[in-house]
Amino acid sequence: MKLKCLTACLILFLAIPCIALGAVSQWKTANQVTLQWKPATTLVDGTPLPAGYSVVYKVFIKSDGSTATPTEVATVTAAQATITFTSEGRYVLGIQTIRLDSSGAVVSEAPISWSDDPALVRNGVTFGAMYFIAPSQASEIEPL
């Protein structure tokens, strides 16, 4: 059985203002972003996760608007992860819930929940992260 998709659960750890009039894209400019989400405790049919099974979460990034295969950046057991960007770009962030048996083998996985999907983010406010290295500082300043 597949795990229940994370719903209304991804939020930036750094608070995003809630917009009452609907989903508005928010872009955080930083080289590091921390996400948190509602942990999966049930299967897709609503039944509790059976005893002896556990979940882990794979964390992904993909370039905004890209159809390329997403890049996995971490696997975590808690419902929180920090992503550090090493390449410049504009990224959307994803979380995938993976169900493991008692030996740690993967038995099923949910689709990736993306930060640009209004149905899967808190309050419908989509978000992403931008990382661009600043230009060098002006120097040798003098009057003319």
Phi and psi in degrees as GROMACS dihedral restraints (atoms count N, CA, C in turn):
[ dihedral_restraints ]
;  ai    aj    ak    al  type     phi  dphi    fc
    3     4     5     6     1   -83.9    20    10
    4     5     6     7     1   148.7    20    10
    6     7     8     9     1   -73.3    20    10
    7     8     9    10     1   150.3    20    10
    9    10    11    12     1   -62.4    20    10
   10    11    12    13     1   130.9    20    10
   12    13    14    15     1   -60.2    20    10
   13    14    15    16     1   146.5    20    10
   15    16    17    18     1   -68.3    20    10
   16    17    18    19     1   128.2    20    10
   18    19    20    21     1  -119.4    20    10
   19    20    21    22     1   137.3    20    10
   21    22    23    24     1    43.4    20    10
   22    23    24    25     1    49.1    20    10
   24    25    26    27     1  -126.2    20    10
   25    26    27    28     1   -25.4    20    10
   27    28    29    30     1   -79.6    20    10
   28    29    30    31     1   130.8    20    10
   30    31    32    33     1  -142.6    20    10
   31    32    33    34     1   152.4    20    10
   33    34    35    36     1   -71.8    20    10
   34    35    36    37     1   135.9    20    10
   36    37    38    39     1   -60.2    20    10
   37    38    39    40     1   -36.2    20    10
   39    40    41    42     1   -79.3    20    10
   40    41    42    43     1   117.1    20    10
   42    43    44    45     1   -52.1    20    10
   43    44    45    46     1   132.6    20    10
   45    46    47    48     1  -100.3    20    10
   46    47    48    49     1   131.6    20    10
   48    49    50    51     1   -64.7    20    10
   49    50    51    52     1   141.1    20    10
   51    52    53    54     1   -83.7    20    10
   52    53    54    55     1   134.2    20    10
   54    55    56    57     1  -109.5    20    10
   55    56    57    58     1   117.8    20    10
   57    58    59    60     1   -71.7    20    10
   58    59    60    61     1   -21.9    20    10
   60    61    62    63     1   -89.6    20    10
   61    62    63    64     1     7.7    20    10
   63    64    65    66     1   127.4    20    10
   64    65    66    67     1  -173.9    20    10
   66    67    68    69     1   -73.7    20    10
   67    68    69    70     1   132.3    20    10
   69    70    71    72     1  -134.0    20    10
   70    71    72    73     1   128.5    20    10
   72    73    74    75     1   -65.1    20    10
   73    74    75    76     1   133.7    20    10
   75    76    77    78     1  -118.3    20    10
   76    77    78    79     1   130.2    20    10
   78    79    80    81     1  -116.7    20    10
   79    80    81    82     1   120.9    20    10
   81    82    83    84     1   -94.9    20    10
   82    83    84    85     1   123.7    20    10
   84    85    86    87     1   -94.1    20    10
   85    86    87    88     1   110.8    20    10
   87    88    89    90     1  -168.6    20    10
   88    89    90    91     1   159.1    20    10
   90    91    92    93     1   -91.2    20    10
   91    92    93    94     1    -3.5    20    10
   93    94    95    96     1  -148.5    20    10
   94    95    96    97     1   135.3    20    10
   96    97    98    99     1  -133.8    20    10
   97    98    99   100     1   137.4    20    10
   99   100   101   102     1  -107.9    20    10
  100   101   102   103     1   130.8    20    10
  102   103   104   105     1  -110.9    20    10
  103   104   105   106     1   152.9    20    10
  105   106   107   108     1  -138.5    20    10
  106   107   108   109     1   158.3    20    10
  108   109   110   111     1  -153.8    20    10
  109   110   111   112     1   166.7    20    10
  111   112   113   114     1   -74.6    20    10
  112   113   114   115     1   123.3    20    10
  114   115   116   117     1   -68.1    20    10
  115   116   117   118     1   147.2    20    10
  117   118   119   120     1   -78.4    20    10
  118   119   120   121     1   124.9    20    10
  120   121   122   123     1  -124.9    20    10
  121   122   123   124     1    -3.5    20    10
  123   124   125   126     1  -131.6    20    10
  124   125   126   127     1   166.7    20    10
  126   127   128   129     1   -85.5    20    10
  127   128   129   130     1   170.2    20    10
  129   130   131   132     1   -60.0    20    10
  130   131   132   133     1   -25.6    20    10
  132   133   134   135     1   -84.9    20    10
  133   134   135   136     1     2.0    20    10
  135   136   137   138     1    93.5    20    10
  136   137   138   139     1    -9.1    20    10
  138   139   140   141     1   -75.3    20    10
  139   140   141   142     1   149.7    20    10
  141   142   143   144     1   -61.4    20    10
  142   143   144   145     1   151.2    20    10
  144   145   146   147     1   -58.8    20    10
  145   146   147   148     1   123.2    20    10
  147   148   149   150     1   -61.4    20    10
  148   149   150   151     1   150.7    20    10
  150   151   152   153     1   -57.0    20    10
  151   152   153   154     1   143.5    20    10
  153   154   155   156     1    90.1    20    10
  154   155   156   157     1    -9.2    20    10
  156   157   158   159     1  -107.6    20    10
  157   158   159   160     1   153.9    20    10
  159   160   161   162     1  -138.9    20    10
  160   161   162   163     1   173.9    20    10
  162   163   164   165     1  -128.8    20    10
  163   164   165   166     1   151.2    20    10
  165   166   167   168     1  -128.4    20    10
  166   167   168   169     1   165.1    20    10
  168   169   170   171     1  -123.7    20    10
  169   170   171   172     1   128.0    20    10
  171   172   173   174     1   -93.3    20    10
  172   173   174   175     1   137.2    20    10
  174   175   176   177     1  -109.6    20    10
  175   176   177   178     1   131.8    20    10
  177   178   179   180     1  -126.9    20    10
  178   179   180   181     1   156.7    20    10
  180   181   182   183     1  -130.6    20    10
  181   182   183   184     1   153.2    20    10
  183   184   185   186     1  -148.9    20    10
  184   185   186   187     1   149.6    20    10
  186   187   188   189     1   -64.7    20    10
  187   188   189   190     1   139.2    20    10
  189   190   191   192     1   -56.1    20    10
  190   191   192   193     1   126.8    20    10
  192   193   194   195     1    81.9    20    10
  193   194   195   196     1    -2.0    20    10
  195   196   197   198     1   -80.5    20    10
  196   197   198   199     1   146.0    20    10
  198   199   200   201     1  -105.4    20    10
  199   200   201   202     1     5.9    20    10
  201   202   203   204     1   -68.6    20    10
  202   203   204   205     1   161.1    20    10
  204   205   206   207     1   -60.3    20    10
  205   206   207   208     1   130.6    20    10
  207   208   209   210     1   -63.9    20    10
  208   209   210   211     1   156.4    20    10
  210   211   212   213     1  -100.1    20    10
  211   212   213   214     1   123.8    20    10
  213   214   215   216     1   -77.9    20    10
  214   215   216   217     1   127.5    20    10
  216   217   218   219     1  -113.1    20    10
  217   218   219   220     1   -14.3    20    10
  219   220   221   222     1  -167.8    20    10
  220   221   222   223     1   158.4    20    10
  222   223   224   225     1  -128.3    20    10
  223   224   225   226     1   126.4    20    10
  225   226   227   228     1  -131.1    20    10
  226   227   228   229     1   158.0    20    10
  228   229   230   231     1  -100.2    20    10
  229   230   231   232     1   -23.2    20    10
  231   232   233   234     1   -89.2    20    10
  232   233   234   235     1   163.8    20    10
  234   235   236   237     1   -89.1    20    10
  235   236   237   238     1    49.0    20    10
  237   238   239   240     1  -159.7    20    10
  238   239   240   241     1   143.4    20    10
  240   241   242   243     1  -153.2    20    10
  241   242   243   244     1   147.9    20    10
  243   244   245   246     1  -109.3    20    10
  244   245   246   247     1   130.5    20    10
  246   247   248   249     1  -110.9    20    10
  247   248   249   250     1   127.4    20    10
  249   250   251   252     1  -110.3    20    10
  250   251   252   253     1   124.4    20    10
  252   253   254   255     1   -88.6    20    10
  253   254   255   256     1   134.3    20    10
  255   256   257   258     1  -111.5    20    10
  256   257   258   259     1   -14.1    20    10
  258   259   260   261     1  -121.4    20    10
  259   260   261   262     1   142.4    20    10
  261   262   263   264     1   -63.1    20    10
  262   263   264   265     1   148.8    20    10
  264   265   266   267     1   158.0    20    10
  265   266   267   268     1  -178.5    20    10
  267   268   269   270     1  -119.0    20    10
  268   269   270   271     1   120.0    20    10
  270   271   272   273     1  -124.1    20    10
  271   272   273   274     1   146.7    20    10
  273   274   275   276     1  -104.3    20    10
  274   275   276   277     1   155.3    20    10
  276   277   278   279     1  -118.6    20    10
  277   278   279   280     1   144.9    20    10
  279   280   281   282     1  -135.6    20    10
  280   281   282   283     1   151.2    20    10
  282   283   284   285     1  -128.7    20    10
  283   284   285   286     1   132.5    20    10
  285   286   287   288     1  -123.5    20    10
  286   287   288   289     1   128.5    20    10
  288   289   290   291     1   -89.1    20    10
  289   290   291   292     1   129.7    20    10
  291   292   293   294     1  -117.9    20    10
  292   293   294   295     1   128.7    20    10
  294   295   296   297     1   -94.0    20    10
  295   296   297   298     1   131.1    20    10
  297   298   299   300     1  -117.4    20    10
  298   299   300   301     1   146.9    20    10
  300   301   302   303     1   -84.7    20    10
  301   302   303   304     1  -177.6    20    10
  303   304   305   306     1   -63.8    20    10
  304   305   306   307     1   -20.1    20    10
  306   307   308   309     1   -91.4    20    10
  307   308   309   310     1    -2.2    20    10
  309   310   311   312     1    91.7    20    10
  310   311   312   313     1     4.7    20    10
  312   313   314   315     1   -79.6    20    10
  313   314   315   316     1   142.2    20    10
  315   316   317   318     1   -71.0    20    10
  316   317   318   319     1   127.4    20    10
  318   319   320   321     1  -110.9    20    10
  319   320   321   322     1   -25.5    20    10
  321   322   323   324     1  -166.4    20    10
  322   323   324   325     1   163.0    20    10
  324   325   326   327     1  -145.9    20    10
  325   326   327   328     1   147.5    20    10
  327   328   329   330     1   -86.7    20    10
  328   329   330   331     1   160.7    20    10
  330   331   332   333     1   -62.7    20    10
  331   332   333   334     1   160.2    20    10
  333   334   335   336     1   -71.3    20    10
  334   335   336   337     1   132.1    20    10
  336   337   338   339     1   -93.9    20    10
  337   338   339   340     1   118.8    20    10
  339   340   341   342     1  -101.0    20    10
  340   341   342   343     1   147.2    20    10
  342   343   344   345     1   -71.4    20    10
  343   344   345   346     1    -8.3    20    10
  345   346   347   348     1  -100.1    20    10
  346   347   348   349     1    11.3    20    10
  348   349   350   351     1  -103.2    20    10
  349   350   351   352     1   108.3    20    10
  351   352   353   354     1   -58.2    20    10
  352   353   354   355     1   -25.2    20    10
  354   355   356   357     1   -74.4    20    10
  355   356   357   358     1   -15.5    20    10
  357   358   359   360     1  -115.4    20    10
  358   359   360   361     1    -0.6    20    10
  360   361   362   363     1  -109.5    20    10
  361   362   363   364     1   155.8    20    10
  363   364   365   366     1   -60.7    20    10
  364   365   366   367     1   131.8    20    10
  366   367   368   369     1    58.1    20    10
  367   368   369   370     1    18.0    20    10
  369   370   371   372     1    70.5    20    10
  370   371   372   373     1    10.6    20    10
  372   373   374   375     1   -89.7    20    10
  373   374   375   376     1   102.1    20    10
  375   376   377   378     1   -71.2    20    10
  376   377   378   379     1   155.2    20    10
  378   379   380   381     1  -154.5    20    10
  379   380   381   382     1   167.1    20    10
  381   382   383   384     1  -158.2    20    10
  382   383   384   385     1  -172.8    20    10
  384   385   386   387     1  -132.3    20    10
  385   386   387   388     1   141.7    20    10
  387   388   389   390     1  -118.0    20    10
  388   389   390   391     1   135.7    20    10
  390   391   392   393     1  -133.3    20    10
  391   392   393   394     1   116.2    20    10
  393   394   395   396     1  -136.5    20    10
  394   395   396   397     1   132.3    20    10
  396   397   398   399     1   -73.6    20    10
  397   398   399   400     1   133.4    20    10
  399   400   401   402     1   -68.3    20    10
  400   401   402   403     1   149.8    20    10
  402   403   404   405     1   -70.9    20    10
  403   404   405   406     1   164.1    20    10
  405   406   407   408     1   -65.8    20    10
  406   407   408   409     1   155.7    20    10
  408   409   410   411     1   -74.9    20    10
  409   410   411   412     1   145.0    20    10
  411   412   413   414     1   -61.9    20    10
  412   413   414   415     1   144.4    20    10
  414   415   416   417     1  -144.0    20    10
  415   416   417   418     1   175.5    20    10
  417   418   419   420     1    51.9    20    10
  418   419   420   421     1    43.9    20    10
  420   421   422   423     1   -73.5    20    10
  421   422   423   424     1   135.6    20    10
  423   424   425   426     1  -151.8    20    10
  424   425   426   427     1   155.9    20    10
  426   427   428   429     1   -76.7    20    10
  427   428   429   430     1   157.1    20    10
